[in-house]
């Protein structure tokens, strides 16, 4: 009876350790997924910023080409540049 009790206790401890290992592995996997998603969102933000800047510069060049006042070109270029400066300050 004591041997069966000891065997049962060892089985429970073994199952407990396996569950703890599985839980830690799941937590590590979740943390890795969060970091990967954070990295992807950063990349998306950088690409979106580049696209907005390119379109703003292109719009300013088109406005200047068609004879718009210089204030229009400055305003078209200034808004994305102000956004970039604000994001870098944060």
N, C-alpha and C positions, 0 to 999 in steps of 0.2 A: 504494500500500500504506500509506503514512504517512497519507494522507487518510482511508482506511477505518478505520485504527486511531484516528485523532482523532475521527471520527464515532462510532465504537463507544464510545469513552471518554466522549464527551459524552452519549450515550444512557444509559450506565450512571450517570453523575452525575445526570442528569435523573431517572431512576427512583429513585435513592437519595434525592434531595430529596423526591420525591413520597411515598415510603414514610415518610420522617421526618415530613413534614407530616401524613400520615394517622395516624401513631403519636401525635403530639402532640394531634391532634384527638380521638383515642380516649381518651387520658388525661384531657383536659379534660371530655369527655362523662361519663366514669366519675366524676370528682370532682364534677361537677354532680349526678349521680344520688345520690351519697353525701350531699351536702348536702341535697338534697330529701328523702331518706329520714330523715335526722337531724331535719329540721324537722317532718316528719309525725309522727315518734315523739314529739317534744316536744309537739305539739298533742294527740296521743292521751293522753299522760300528764296534761296539764292538764285535759282533759275527764273523764278517769277520776277525778282528784282532786276535781273539782267534784261529780261524781255521788256519790262516797263521802261527801263533806261534807254534801250535801243529804240523803242517806238517814240519816246519823247525826243531823243536827238533827231530821229528821222522827221518827226513832225515839225521840229524847229527849223530844220533845213528846208523842208517843203514850204513852210511859211515865209522864210527868208527868200526863197527862190521866186515866190509869187509876189514879192514886194510888200509883205506885211511890215508894219513898224517893228523896230527892234524889241520893243516891250513885249510883243506877242511871243517872239522867239524866246526871250528871257523867261517869260512866264511858263511856257511849255517845258523848258529845260529845268526851271527852278523848282517846280513841284516835286518831281522825282528825286532831285538832289536833296531837297529839304527832308524828304522821307528817309533817304539813306543816312543823312546826318543824324536825324532823330533816332533811328534804329541803332546807330553806332554809339550814341551817347547812353543808351539804356543798358 
